[in-house]
Amino acid sequence: MSENVLKPNATKVFFLNFLKVISIAIVLGGLFLILKYTIGFEMFLIPFEAFDVEVSIPSGLVYYFFGGTLGLALLLGGSNYLSFRGVRYNVYNDNITIMKGFVSSPMVIPFQNIQRITPNKNGIFKSILNFGSVVFELSGLKEKEIKLNYVDKPNEIASYLQKLINKSAQLKQAKFSETYRLDKITDRF
């Protein structure tokens, strides 16, 4: 029973999430700067003046904002990176076993329960980085759909898995036919 191991590309997941947070930070930073230079932050101090509360706006507020956003991006990306390090998909001749971490029990999906395989590379960054997910539509199991998330080259993996499933089905059919023929021969005696 041969085994192939597929793993999510944790580095690309980190990079993708880092880019998302940085993109949001750039948009918010741009809005922040537009607000600062068109309206000014003094408008937000008027309610405090009504209560004789003196509030000063630090001059490095923009730097604090970008520094905090960068720290948040690194923290979120790092936690995402670590969460995908333990995930792996073991592909055997007749099933796929999904391992999520070291504590959880593996999920075994027999090939005969897979109805359709669809590669999915939605998004600009996923297309550029050539990674995405492979979606299995299932029958006869509790789950109706399973995704192999953040795998490299999802089109090639989907094609490879479809060939394995077809080969497994042909092998089962050949075994059944051979057993049936042998039963017919032994019934004569």
C-alpha positions as CSV (number, residue, x, y, z in Angstrom):
1,M,0.0,0.0,0.0
2,S,1.9,3.1,-1.2
3,E,1.5,6.4,0.5
4,N,1.8,10.0,-0.8
5,V,1.7,12.9,1.7
6,L,0.2,16.2,0.8
7,K,0.6,19.2,3.1
8,P,-0.7,22.7,3.1
9,N,2.0,25.2,2.2
10,A,2.2,27.0,5.5
11,T,4.7,29.5,4.2
12,K,2.3,30.6,1.4
13,V,-0.6,30.8,3.9
14,F,1.5,33.1,6.1
15,F,2.5,35.2,3.2
16,L,-1.1,35.4,1.9
17,N,-2.5,36.4,5.3
18,F,0.3,38.9,5.9
19,L,-0.5,40.5,2.5
20,K,-4.2,40.7,3.4
21,V,-3.5,42.5,6.7
22,I,-0.9,44.8,5.1
23,S,-3.4,45.7,2.3
24,I,-6.0,46.5,4.9
25,A,-3.5,48.6,6.8
26,I,-2.5,50.5,3.7
27,V,-6.2,51.3,2.9
28,L,-6.9,52.3,6.5
29,G,-3.7,54.3,6.7
30,G,-4.6,56.1,3.5
31,L,-8.1,57.0,4.9
32,F,-6.4,58.0,8.2
33,L,-4.1,60.4,6.3
34,I,-6.9,61.8,4.2
35,L,-8.9,62.4,7.4
36,K,-5.9,64.1,9.1
37,Y,-5.1,66.5,6.2
38,T,-8.6,67.3,5.1
39,I,-10.7,67.5,8.2
40,G,-8.1,67.3,11.0
41,F,-8.2,65.4,14.2
42,E,-9.3,68.5,16.1
43,M,-12.9,67.7,15.2
44,F,-12.8,64.7,17.4
45,L,-11.6,66.8,20.4
46,I,-14.7,69.0,20.5
47,P,-16.8,66.6,22.6
48,F,-13.9,66.4,25.2
49,E,-13.7,70.2,25.4
50,A,-17.4,70.4,26.5
51,F,-16.4,68.5,29.6
52,D,-13.1,70.5,30.1
53,V,-11.0,67.4,29.4
54,E,-7.8,68.2,27.7
55,V,-6.7,65.6,25.2
56,S,-3.6,65.9,23.0
57,I,-3.0,63.9,19.9
58,P,0.5,62.4,19.7
59,S,2.5,63.5,16.7
60,G,3.6,59.9,16.0
61,L,0.1,58.5,15.9
62,V,0.5,57.4,12.3
63,Y,3.7,55.5,13.2
64,Y,1.9,53.8,16.1
65,F,-0.9,52.8,13.8
66,F,1.4,51.2,11.2
67,G,3.6,49.6,13.8
68,G,0.6,48.0,15.6
69,T,-0.8,46.8,12.3
70,L,2.6,45.3,11.3
71,G,2.7,43.6,14.7
72,L,-0.8,42.3,14.3
73,A,0.0,41.0,10.8
74,L,3.0,39.1,12.1
75,L,1.1,37.7,15.0
76,L,-1.9,36.5,12.9
77,G,0.3,35.2,10.2
78,G,2.5,33.3,12.7
79,S,-0.5,31.7,14.4
80,N,-1.9,30.7,11.1
81,Y,1.4,29.2,10.1
82,L,1.6,27.1,13.2
83,S,-1.9,25.9,12.9
84,F,-1.2,24.5,9.4
85,R,2.1,22.9,10.3
86,G,0.4,19.8,11.7
87,V,-2.1,19.2,8.9
88,R,-1.4,16.6,6.3
89,Y,-3.3,14.5,3.8
90,N,-2.1,10.9,3.3
91,V,-3.1,9.5,0.0
92,Y,-3.2,5.7,-0.3
93,N,-4.2,3.4,-3.1
94,D,-7.8,3.2,-1.9
95,N,-8.4,6.1,0.5
96,I,-7.3,9.5,1.7
97,T,-6.6,10.1,5.4
98,I,-6.8,13.6,6.7
99,M,-4.7,14.3,9.8
100,K,-5.3,17.7,11.5
101,G,-2.8,18.2,14.2
102,F,-1.3,15.6,16.6
103,V,-4.2,15.2,19.0
104,S,-7.3,14.7,16.7
105,S,-8.1,11.4,15.2
106,P,-7.6,10.9,11.5
107,M,-10.5,11.1,9.0
108,V,-10.5,8.3,6.4
109,I,-12.3,8.9,3.1
110,P,-12.6,5.8,0.9
111,F,-12.3,6.5,-2.8
112,Q,-15.6,4.9,-3.5
113,N,-17.3,7.7,-1.5
114,I,-15.8,10.5,-3.6
115,Q,-18.2,11.7,-6.2
116,R,-16.4,14.7,-7.7
117,I,-13.1,16.4,-7.3
118,T,-12.8,20.2,-8.0
119,P,-9.7,22.3,-7.9
120,N,-10.2,25.8,-6.5
121,K,-7.8,28.8,-6.9
122,N,-10.1,31.7,-6.1
123,G,-8.4,35.0,-5.5
124,I,-5.6,37.0,-7.1
125,F,-2.9,36.0,-4.7
126,K,-3.8,32.3,-4.9
127,S,-3.5,32.4,-8.7
128,I,-0.2,34.2,-8.5
129,L,1.2,31.9,-5.9
130,N,-0.3,28.8,-7.6
131,F,-2.0,27.3,-4.6
132,G,-5.6,26.8,-3.5
133,S,-7.8,23.9,-2.4
134,V,-9.1,20.7,-3.7
135,V,-12.8,20.1,-3.0
136,F,-14.2,16.6,-2.6
137,E,-18.0,16.1,-3.0
138,L,-18.8,13.0,-0.9
139,S,-21.7,10.5,-0.7
140,G,-22.4,7.9,2.0
141,L,-20.6,9.8,4.7
142,K,-21.6,12.3,7.4
143,E,-19.8,15.1,5.7
144,K,-21.0,16.1,2.2
145,E,-17.9,18.1,1.3
146,I,-14.2,18.0,2.3
147,K,-11.5,20.4,1.3
148,L,-7.8,19.9,1.2
149,N,-6.9,23.5,1.9
150,Y,-3.8,25.5,0.8
151,V,-2.2,22.9,-1.3
152,D,0.3,23.7,-4.1
153,K,-0.8,23.2,-7.7
154,P,-4.4,22.2,-7.0
155,N,-5.2,21.5,-10.6
156,E,-2.4,18.9,-10.9
157,I,-3.4,17.3,-7.5
158,A,-7.0,17.1,-8.5
159,S,-6.0,15.4,-11.8
160,Y,-3.7,13.0,-10.0
161,L,-6.3,12.1,-7.4
162,Q,-8.9,11.5,-10.1
163,K,-6.6,9.1,-11.9
164,L,-6.0,7.3,-8.6
165,I,-9.7,7.0,-8.0
166,N,-10.3,5.7,-11.5
167,K,-7.5,3.2,-11.1
168,S,-8.9,2.0,-7.7
169,A,-12.4,1.5,-9.2
170,Q,-11.0,-0.4,-12.2
171,L,-9.0,-2.6,-9.8
172,K,-12.0,-3.4,-7.6
173,Q,-14.0,-4.2,-10.7
174,A,-11.3,-6.5,-12.0
175,K,-11.1,-8.3,-8.6
176,F,-14.9,-8.7,-8.6
177,S,-15.0,-10.1,-12.1
178,E,-12.2,-12.5,-11.3
179,T,-13.9,-13.7,-8.2
180,Y,-17.1,-14.1,-10.1
181,R,-15.4,-16.1,-12.8
182,L,-13.7,-18.3,-10.3
183,D,-17.0,-18.9,-8.4
184,K,-18.6,-20.0,-11.7
185,I,-15.7,-22.4,-12.4
186,T,-15.8,-23.9,-8.9
187,D,-19.6,-24.3,-9.1
188,R,-19.2,-26.7,-12.0
189,F,-17.4,-29.2,-9.9
